Amino acid sequence: MRESRSIVRALVTAAAVGLALLEGCASRPVNEPIARVEPESGYNVARHIARRPDHDPSTLLILAFSGGGTRAAALSYGVLEELRRTPIVVDGHHRRMLDEVDLITAVSGGSFTALAYSLYGEQLFSEYEARFLKRDVQSVLIDRVLNPGYWPRLLSPSYGRSELAADYYDESLFDGATFGDLVEKPTPVAIASATDVVTGNRFPFMQDNFDLICSDFTKLRLSRVAAASSAVPVVLSPITLNNYGGRCGFEFPTWVREAVAERRDRKDAGRGLRRYNELVDLQDSAAHPYLHLVDGGVTDNVAIRTIVEILASIDSGKQLESIRLLRDVRRIAVIVVNAVSSPTVDWGRNEAPPGMFQQLWQSSSVPIDRYSYESMDLLNDIITRWALERRLALAEARLAGREPSADLSRPPIELYAIDVSAPTVKTSRRLSCSRRRLSTGCVASRAACCARRRLIAACWKRWEPKPLRPSPPAGLSNSSFVQAFRRSLRRA
């Protein structure tokens, strides 16, 4: 009996020591600092786009993938598939519209598709469904949280549930890849965004922002970025980054400093100056030594806020010349792929009010969608304003008897926008969304299956894409985006 008790005590002691050792070893990955900013190195957006094969410097095609869990990942993947199947002619050469995509911005669920495509390119279309879309990611993460084998790591104050999720994303999808692995890829630039839960500010994962916080962006794992961008508050823990800002000689680009100087006394400069001040605060690493990042959908669920702010800050062709990414651009097209955060509900048909959890879910998702609509309205406002300014510049040039091309007082860029939203695409009866195996082998969750099949069945085959507002933006007329974009390329 005594021997049995001794054996039990020894086993318990050994287990306790083992758990303690494991807990002591478990810690979050720490992003490395840099001693000096090197502007021409790393995953630089403008440099990477310029180096892409057969890049057309006059046209910038941007995809914006929204949040919305697996539904968003599936919808954005469906868009990639259809762009891959859409032929266009550029300078007499037959190409796919997917080949013309230069930049993909994304948040939350959409960030998985964006990052994976930038990593794998064509390989994505043979692997993504099996490796990610058809997996029950939520169940796997819950199982790991409930598995005692993972508890020592989860008990560590610096290793939370999102770090556990990031490790799983590496196993299932990213294979430990970093942004350094994307530098030489011919694929579009991917920018995923998260939210600093402390300040409420957006944090896009891009080279400029990591130069700002004096950290090595090329060594950051894609899995941690996807985990941060999709870290639903409370359900998942924040991903933490060290901030080394103010120690590596970072300076804002010339066009940013000039734009800020010109707008300080203007009444319409609030949004731009506020964003500039947010970035300036990051340079004070003594006051802000850490960034605690959660779901990017909290601050920008359609992933277009960065685009809107850059475009809104441009008032003239002179400023455009100083922005390397936009210097030679004459056409910008933005395809907003919106999975929508708040689903349509029929609670108004019932006398009994919705329950507590239903109210909480709707209370968090509705403001996100409202803010998303406002972001899309801002983009459309810029389209309208630039079109009017181009017409005004043309009229002024004709009255003055000079060439319109010599007038640098207006941005010489044509803007196009298209909204691919989950509620706006329709599905035919024969492609009804059910859990049975569909003709394409889609056996993902009901939401993911519906989103992908809706896009394939309706959006590009039978559905006439609509502009962001009832009245079409200048240059788009009432034709589809694809037709307008083709004509624009031919005119070049």
C-alpha positions as a printed NumPy array, in Angstrom:
array([[  0.   ,   0.   ,   0.   ],
       [  2.786,   2.383,   0.956],
       [  4.632,   1.487,  -2.231],
       [  1.535,   2.33 ,  -4.287],
       [  1.174,   5.69 ,  -2.563],
       [  4.843,   6.425,  -3.163],
       [  4.492,   5.614,  -6.842],
       [  1.419,   7.855,  -7.142],
       [  3.193,  10.705,  -5.359],
       [  6.218,  10.312,  -7.629],
       [  4.043,  10.377, -10.72 ],
       [  2.137,  13.435,  -9.502],
       [  5.382,  15.209,  -8.662],
       [  6.893,  14.342, -12.039],
       [  3.771,  15.539, -13.819],
       [  3.777,  18.803, -11.857],
       [  7.44 ,  19.404, -12.608],
       [  6.846,  18.608, -16.277],
       [  3.915,  20.997, -16.49 ],
       [  5.918,  23.715, -14.761],
       [  8.804,  23.262, -17.186],
       [  6.452,  23.318, -20.151],
       [  4.768,  26.427, -18.835],
       [  8.109,  28.119, -18.349],
       [  9.089,  27.324, -21.946],
       [  5.807,  28.521, -23.453],
       [  5.969,  32.127, -24.601],
       [  4.87 ,  34.164, -27.564],
       [  7.207,  34.751, -30.512],
       [  8.877,  38.148, -30.198],
       [  9.165,  40.271, -33.351],
       [ 12.778,  41.301, -33.87 ],
       [ 13.984,  44.93 , -33.84 ],
       [ 16.001,  46.61 , -36.61 ],
       [ 18.83 ,  49.073, -36.102],
       [ 18.166,  51.149, -39.211],
       [ 15.363,  51.517, -41.735],
       [ 16.281,  50.468, -45.285],
       [ 13.514,  51.903, -47.535],
       [ 14.356,  49.737, -50.575],
       [ 14.43 ,  46.433, -48.715],
       [ 11.806,  44.025, -47.434],
       [  8.238,  43.491, -48.649],
       [  7.852,  46.992, -50.05 ],
       [  4.463,  47.484, -51.717],
       [  5.456,  49.794, -54.594],
       [  8.696,  47.967, -55.38 ],
       [  7.04 ,  44.542, -55.313],
       [  4.198,  45.611, -57.629],
       [  6.624,  47.219, -60.085],
       [  8.613,  43.974, -60.302],
       [  5.631,  41.736, -61.078],
       [  5.708,  39.951, -64.477],
       [  4.041,  41.929, -67.305],
       [  3.09 ,  44.665, -64.871],
       [  1.1  ,  47.516, -66.424],
       [  2.201,  50.656, -64.53 ],
       [ -0.793,  52.624, -65.792],
       [ -3.381,  50.334, -64.158],
       [ -3.748,  49.38 , -60.492],
       [ -6.255,  46.601, -59.756],
       [ -7.045,  46.129, -56.068],
       [ -9.084,  43.42 , -54.353],
       [-10.494,  44.105, -50.881],
       [-11.521,  40.986, -48.928],
       [-13.835,  41.606, -45.981],
       [-14.164,  39.806, -42.697],
       [-16.85 ,  37.241, -41.943],
       [-15.165,  34.005, -40.892],
       [-15.15 ,  31.019, -43.238],
       [-17.925,  32.671, -45.245],
       [-15.549,  35.515, -46.113],
       [-12.686,  33.15 , -46.896],
       [-14.912,  31.154, -49.268],
       [-16.423,  34.219, -50.963],
       [-13.006,  35.773, -51.583],
       [-11.704,  32.459, -52.908],
       [-14.662,  32.315, -55.298],
       [-13.76 ,  35.772, -56.601],
       [-10.191,  34.633, -57.269],
       [-11.512,  31.599, -59.139],
       [-13.745,  33.706, -61.357],
       [-11.073,  36.3  , -62.066],
       [ -8.876,  33.36 , -63.046],
       [-11.548,  32.296, -65.565],
       [-12.162,  35.798, -66.943],
       [-10.119,  36.495, -70.122],
       [ -9.056,  40.013, -71.108],
       [ -6.805,  41.47 , -73.799],
       [ -3.95 ,  43.764, -72.723],
       [ -1.786,  45.326, -75.431],
       [ -2.913,  42.632, -77.849],
       [ -2.045,  39.786, -75.465],
       [ -4.654,  37.421, -74.038],
       [ -4.461,  37.31 , -70.265],
       [ -6.622,  36.465, -67.268],
       [ -8.046,  39.24 , -65.154],
       [ -6.44 ,  37.579, -62.139],
       [ -3.023,  38.279, -63.69 ],
       [ -3.784,  42.007, -63.514],
       [ -4.415,  42.048, -59.74 ],
       [ -1.659,  44.068, -58.06 ],
       [ -2.775,  44.397, -54.449],
       [ -5.068,  42.527, -52.064],
       [ -6.154,  44.154, -48.81 ],
       [ -7.953,  41.96 , -46.305],
       [ -9.231,  41.551, -42.764],
       [-10.297,  38.622, -40.605],
       [-11.582,  35.672, -42.666],
       [-10.56 ,  37.304, -45.934],
       [ -6.945,  37.571, -44.766],
       [ -6.467,  33.795, -45.018],
       [ -7.31 ,  33.801, -48.724],
       [ -5.227,  36.915, -49.426],
       [ -2.111,  35.69 , -47.619],
       [ -2.407,  32.155, -48.959],
       [ -2.74 ,  33.35 , -52.561],
       [  0.278,  35.625, -52.215],
       [  2.221,  32.672, -50.84 ],
       [  1.121,  29.886, -53.18 ],
       [ -0.161,  31.584, -56.345],
       [ -1.64 ,  29.038, -58.767],
       [ -1.002,  26.239, -56.289],
       [ -3.749,  27.691, -54.112],
       [ -6.495,  26.49 , -56.467],
       [ -5.551,  22.843, -56.004],
       [ -4.997,  22.939, -52.252],
       [ -6.945,  25.691, -50.489],
       [-10.277,  23.925, -50.191],
       [ -8.779,  20.741, -48.741],
       [ -6.265,  22.489, -46.498],
       [ -8.547,  25.178, -45.111],
       [-12.092,  25.716, -46.422],
       [-13.277,  22.148, -45.865],
       [-11.721,  21.854, -42.424],
       [-13.712,  22.561, -39.305],
       [-11.191,  25.044, -37.939],
       [-13.41 ,  26.101, -35.044],
       [-13.782,  22.539, -33.745],
       [-10.044,  21.91 , -34.006],
       [ -9.242,  25.022, -31.97 ],
       [-11.847,  24.165, -29.333],
       [-10.441,  20.64 , -29.049],
       [ -6.949,  22.006, -28.515],
       [ -8.087,  24.467, -25.875],
       [ -9.806,  21.621, -24.009],
       [ -6.84 ,  19.272, -24.421],
       [ -4.756,  19.168, -21.196],
       [ -1.633,  18.796, -23.298],
       [ -1.969,  22.416, -24.427],
       [ -2.857,  23.863, -21.021],
       [  0.72 ,  24.612, -19.89 ],
       [  1.217,  26.877, -22.891],
       [ -2.206,  28.492, -22.497],
       [ -1.461,  29.207, -18.824],
       [  1.531,  31.292, -19.846],
       [  0.679,  35.026, -19.64 ],
       [  2.267,  35.731, -23.051],
       [  0.916,  32.745, -24.99 ],
       [ -2.826,  32.996, -25.546],
       [ -5.484,  31.263, -27.589],
       [ -4.589,  33.212, -30.73 ],
       [ -0.979,  31.992, -30.564],
       [ -2.377,  28.469, -30.337],
       [ -4.497,  29.237, -33.402],
       [ -1.464,  30.639, -35.246],
       [  0.424,  27.384, -34.655],
       [ -2.496,  25.45 , -36.118],
       [ -2.679,  27.765, -39.144],
       [  0.987,  26.977, -39.782],
       [  0.285,  23.244, -39.629],
       [ -2.74 ,  23.375, -41.902],
       [ -2.025,  26.201, -44.352],
       [  1.057,  28.406, -44.122],
       [  3.847,  25.912, -43.346],
       [  5.782,  28.429, -41.241],
       [  6.14 ,  30.94 , -44.106],
       [  7.107,  34.548, -43.352],
       [  6.758,  37.802, -45.279],
       [ 10.36 ,  37.317, -46.308],
       [  9.176,  34.328, -48.329],
       [  6.842,  36.63 , -50.302],
       [  9.524,  39.1  , -51.385],
       [ 10.524,  37.197, -54.531],
       [  7.046,  35.874, -55.33 ],
       [  5.385,  37.119, -58.566],
       [  2.001,  37.21 , -56.812],
       [  0.038,  40.32 , -55.741],
       [  0.979,  42.148, -52.556],
       [ -1.15 ,  41.078, -49.586],
       [ -1.949,  43.512, -46.756],
       [ -3.929,  42.111, -43.83 ],
       [ -5.081,  44.429, -41.052],
       [ -5.745,  44.118, -37.345],
       [ -6.967,  46.463, -34.601],
       [ -4.952,  47.723, -31.631],
       [ -7.372,  46.916, -28.818],
       [ -5.711,  49.513, -26.545],
       [ -6.09 ,  52.555, -28.817],
       [ -8.744,  51.318, -31.255],
       [ -6.471,  52.163, -34.185],
       [ -6.096,  50.12 , -37.353],
       [ -2.787,  48.346, -37.881],
       [ -2.182,  47.127, -41.455],
       [  0.619,  44.553, -41.661],
       [  2.872,  46.215, -44.229],
       [  6.522,  47.136, -44.553],
       [  5.985,  50.862, -43.879],
       [  4.277,  50.207, -40.546],
       [  6.988,  47.817, -39.406],
       [  9.618,  50.377, -40.384],
       [  7.604,  52.775, -38.224],
       [  7.831,  50.473, -35.174],
       [ 11.446,  49.566, -36.073],
       [ 10.803,  45.845, -36.437],
       [ 11.864,  43.223, -39.005],
       [  8.783,  42.6  , -41.123],
       [ 10.376,  39.875, -43.237],
       [ 10.65 ,  37.523, -40.243],
       [  7.004,  37.805, -39.204],
       [  5.043,  34.586, -39.764],
       [  1.978,  34.783, -41.977],
       [  0.097,  32.577, -39.527],
       [  0.451,  35.151, -36.731],
       [ -0.833,  37.888, -39.039],
       [ -3.878,  35.795, -39.993],
       [ -4.434,  34.99 , -36.313],
       [ -4.251,  38.659, -35.309],
       [ -6.504,  39.795, -38.151],
       [ -9.157,  37.211, -37.167],
       [ -8.803,  37.342, -33.37 ],
       [-12.427,  37.936, -32.375],
       [-12.302,  39.853, -29.063],
       [-12.984,  37.751, -25.94 ],
       [-13.311,  34.539, -27.954],
       [ -9.645,  34.713, -28.935],
       [ -6.788,  36.506, -27.224],
       [ -4.839,  39.417, -28.755],
       [ -1.612,  38.857, -30.678],
       [  1.094,  40.981, -29.058],
       [  3.912,  42.77 , -30.892],
       [  6.836,  44.666, -29.399],
       [  7.068,  48.31 , -30.448],
       [ 10.62 ,  49.616, -30.921],
       [  9.513,  52.865, -32.612],
       [ 11.773,  55.926, -32.532],
       [ 15.038,  53.965, -32.529],
       [ 15.792,  53.278, -36.211],
       [ 15.665,  56.65 , -37.951],
       [ 12.261,  56.247, -39.578],
       [ 10.894,  59.256, -41.455],
       [  7.498,  59.671, -43.045],
       [  7.525,  59.898, -46.867],
       [  7.757,  63.369, -48.365],
       [  4.206,  63.285, -49.737],
       [  2.83 ,  62.525, -46.256],
       [  4.696,  65.429, -44.652],
       [  3.618,  67.808, -47.423],
       [ -0.008,  66.676, -47.255],
       [ -0.082,  67.156, -43.476],
       [  1.515,  70.605, -43.724],
       [ -1.047,  71.728, -46.305],
       [ -4.049,  70.457, -44.339],
       [ -3.382,  71.513, -40.763],
       [ -5.6  ,  74.591, -41.064],
       [ -8.292,  73.03 , -43.252],
       [-11.69 ,  72.01 , -41.886],
       [-11.844,  68.86 , -44.025],
       [ -8.509,  67.519, -42.776],
       [ -9.749,  65.817, -39.616],
       [ -9.662,  62.205, -40.831],
       [ -6.221,  62.41 , -42.423],
       [ -4.608,  64.314, -39.557],
       [ -6.105,  61.958, -37.002],
       [ -4.608,  58.964, -38.815],
       [ -1.237,  60.736, -39.09 ],
       [ -1.236,  61.446, -35.346],
       [ -2.035,  57.785, -34.651],
       [  1.055,  56.757, -36.583],
       [  3.207,  59.411, -34.902],
       [  2.218,  58.004, -31.502],
       [  3.685,  54.631, -32.499],
       [  7.126,  56.229, -32.703],
       [  7.016,  56.767, -28.938],
       [  7.877,  53.221, -27.903],
       [  8.517,  54.3  , -24.323],
       [  4.855,  55.254, -23.945],
       [  3.561,  52.411, -26.17 ],
       [  6.004,  49.477, -25.838],
       [  3.457,  46.857, -26.938],
       [  0.696,  46.475, -29.512],
       [ -2.147,  44.13 , -28.563],
       [ -3.878,  43.267, -31.828],
       [ -7.35 ,  41.798, -32.378],
       [ -9.741,  41.3  , -35.303],
       [ -9.256,  43.863, -38.069],
       [-12.988,  43.843, -38.728],
       [-13.519,  45.891, -35.573],
       [-12.188,  49.   , -37.331],
       [-12.499,  48.173, -41.042],
       [-14.493,  45.093, -41.971],
       [-14.304,  45.703, -45.739],
       [-10.526,  46.337, -45.839],
       [-10.686,  49.558, -47.861],
       [ -9.953,  52.184, -45.218],
       [ -6.249,  52.341, -46.052],
       [ -7.058,  52.775, -49.753],
       [ -9.66 ,  55.459, -49.012],
       [ -7.292,  57.446, -46.802],
       [ -4.505,  57.442, -49.378],
       [ -6.82 ,  58.502, -52.194],
       [ -8.561,  61.113, -50.036],
       [ -5.21 ,  62.713, -49.2  ],
       [ -4.353,  63.314, -52.862],
       [ -5.484,  66.7  , -54.124],
       [ -3.249,  67.196, -57.123],
       [ -1.103,  65.545, -59.743],
       [  1.945,  67.129, -58.133],
       [  1.375,  65.123, -54.953],
       [  0.769,  62.058, -57.085],
       [  4.247,  62.34 , -58.581],
       [  5.806,  61.877, -55.133],
       [  3.898,  58.683, -54.346],
       [  5.902,  55.89 , -55.883],
       [  3.003,  53.435, -56.051],
       [  0.714,  55.86 , -57.924],
       [  3.221,  57.873, -59.935],
       [  2.42 ,  56.32 , -63.334],
       [ -1.085,  55.072, -62.551],
       [ -3.94 ,  56.362, -64.713],
       [ -6.645,  53.834, -63.75 ],
       [ -7.463,  52.361, -60.349],
       [-10.074,  49.627, -59.999],
       [-11.209,  48.36 , -56.584],
       [-13.287,  45.189, -56.218],
       [-14.811,  45.095, -52.728],
       [-15.678,  41.511, -51.748],
       [-18.019,  41.913, -48.788],
       [-19.265,  38.845, -46.892],
       [-21.262,  41.15 , -44.55 ],
       [-20.983,  40.824, -40.768],
       [-24.625,  40.889, -39.639],
       [-26.93 ,  38.288, -41.219],
       [-30.549,  39.055, -42.103],
       [-32.863,  38.014, -39.265],
       [-36.634,  37.722, -38.935],
       [-36.945,  38.625, -35.257],
       [-39.424,  41.379, -36.15 ],
       [-41.96 ,  38.713, -37.121],
       [-42.13 ,  37.323, -33.588],
       [-43.734,  38.915, -30.552],
       [-41.049,  37.52 , -28.275],
       [-37.873,  39.658, -28.359],
       [-34.497,  38.084, -29.247],
       [-32.479,  36.489, -26.477],
       [-29.465,  37.906, -24.69 ],
       [-26.804,  36.274, -26.869],
       [-28.685,  37.171, -30.049],
       [-28.801,  40.798, -28.942],
       [-25.108,  40.816, -28.084],
       [-24.168,  39.37 , -31.471],
       [-26.338,  41.797, -33.391],
       [-25.17 ,  44.74 , -31.27 ],
       [-21.562,  44.075, -32.249],
       [-22.09 ,  43.167, -35.911],
       [-24.518,  45.933, -36.921],
       [-22.115,  48.847, -36.128],
       [-19.374,  47.046, -38.049],
       [-21.572,  46.793, -41.134],
       [-22.757,  50.403, -40.809],
       [-19.152,  51.577, -40.658],
       [-18.354,  49.389, -43.673],
       [-21.121,  51.022, -45.7  ],
       [-19.771,  54.431, -44.729],
       [-16.295,  53.406, -45.955],
       [-17.736,  52.325, -49.305],
       [-19.645,  55.604, -49.549],
       [-16.396,  57.477, -48.982],
       [-14.763,  55.544, -51.804],
       [-17.664,  56.367, -54.094],
       [-17.493,  60.028, -53.053],
       [-13.849,  60.118, -54.127],
       [-14.774,  58.557, -57.472],
       [-17.436,  61.205, -58.052],
       [-15.231,  64.097, -56.909],
       [-12.287,  63.077, -59.066],
       [-14.526,  62.639, -62.114],
       [-15.966,  66.14 , -61.636],
       [-12.501,  67.601, -61.102],
       [-11.242,  65.98 , -64.3  ],
       [-14.129,  67.534, -66.232],
       [-13.473,  70.894, -64.603],
       [ -9.774,  70.683, -65.43 ],
       [-10.6  ,  69.829, -69.048],
       [-12.991,  72.774, -69.332],
       [-10.485,  75.173, -67.754],
       [ -7.729,  73.966, -70.075],
       [ -9.911,  74.468, -73.149],
       [-10.884,  77.977, -72.059],
       [ -7.234,  78.834, -71.437],
       [ -6.166,  77.325, -74.771],
       [ -3.693,  74.849, -73.282],
       [ -3.279,  71.089, -73.338],
       [ -5.294,  69.299, -70.603],
       [ -2.401,  66.901, -69.954],
       [ -0.292,  69.829, -68.736],
       [ -2.698,  70.606, -65.908],
       [ -1.4  ,  69.068, -62.664],
       [ -4.009,  70.679, -60.422],
       [ -6.221,  67.556, -60.536],
       [ -5.306,  63.864, -60.089],
       [ -5.195,  62.415, -63.643],
       [ -6.628,  59.058, -62.518],
       [ -9.843,  57.272, -63.445],
       [-11.395,  55.349, -60.535],
       [-13.659,  52.308, -60.779],
       [-15.334,  50.406, -57.957],
       [-17.473,  47.291, -57.768],
       [-19.231,  45.847, -54.736],
       [-19.484,  42.032, -54.594],
       [-21.585,  41.549, -51.448],
       [-23.011,  38.268, -50.186],
       [-26.63 ,  39.578, -49.981],
       [-26.583,  41.013, -53.519],
       [-25.842,  37.817, -55.429],
       [-28.624,  35.364, -56.181],
       [-28.55 ,  31.61 , -56.534],
       [-30.557,  29.558, -58.982],
       [-32.696,  26.722, -57.626],
       [-30.596,  24.001, -59.137],
       [-27.632,  25.321, -57.177],
       [-29.451,  25.464, -53.872],
       [-27.27 ,  25.646, -50.792],
       [-27.533,  22.405, -48.915],
       [-25.149,  20.169, -47.038],
       [-25.225,  17.565, -49.805],
       [-22.201,  17.25 , -52.096],
       [-22.5  ,  19.732, -54.948],
       [-21.286,  19.194, -58.484],
       [-18.018,  20.984, -57.779],
       [-17.333,  18.894, -54.706],
       [-18.006,  21.703, -52.258],
       [-18.545,  20.108, -48.864],
       [-17.582,  23.02 , -46.646],
       [-19.872,  24.501, -44.051],
       [-23.29 ,  25.749, -45.188],
       [-22.264,  29.396, -45.074],
       [-19.   ,  28.865, -46.943],
       [-20.661,  26.638, -49.52 ],
       [-23.462,  29.155, -50.109],
       [-21.076,  32.077, -50.517],
       [-18.829,  30.334, -53.004],
       [-21.617,  28.771, -55.046],
       [-23.555,  32.04 , -55.152],
       [-20.604,  33.877, -56.6  ],
       [-19.803,  31.183, -59.165],
       [-23.418,  30.67 , -60.201],
       [-24.623,  34.23 , -60.278],
       [-22.102,  37.006, -59.847],
       [-19.946,  36.554, -62.933],
       [-22.301,  34.494, -65.123],
       [-25.814,  35.879, -64.645],
       [-25.53 ,  38.85 , -62.3  ],
       [-24.981,  42.395, -63.542],
       [-22.537,  44.008, -61.059],
       [-23.753,  47.307, -59.67 ],
       [-21.715,  50.325, -58.562],
       [-21.545,  51.246, -54.913],
       [-24.481,  53.644, -55.352],
       [-27.555,  53.556, -57.62 ],
       [-26.008,  56.125, -59.964],
       [-22.935,  54.698, -61.717],
       [-19.567,  56.426, -61.233],
       [-18.2  ,  58.396, -64.143],
       [-16.742,  56.173, -66.831],
       [-18.547,  53.029, -65.652],
       [-21.939,  53.8  , -67.256],
       [-24.447,  50.968, -66.836],
       [-22.193,  48.248, -68.233],
       [-20.562,  45.594, -66.116],
       [-17.249,  46.22 , -64.436],
       [-15.525,  43.608, -66.565],
       [-16.639,  45.275, -69.804],
       [-15.668,  48.734, -68.586],
       [-12.298,  47.544, -67.407],
       [-11.631,  45.809, -70.719],
       [-12.443,  48.987, -72.641],
       [-10.207,  50.98 , -70.323],
       [ -7.309,  48.625, -71.005],
       [ -7.874,  48.814, -74.763],
       [ -7.811,  52.616, -74.648],
       [ -4.351,  52.4  , -73.111]])
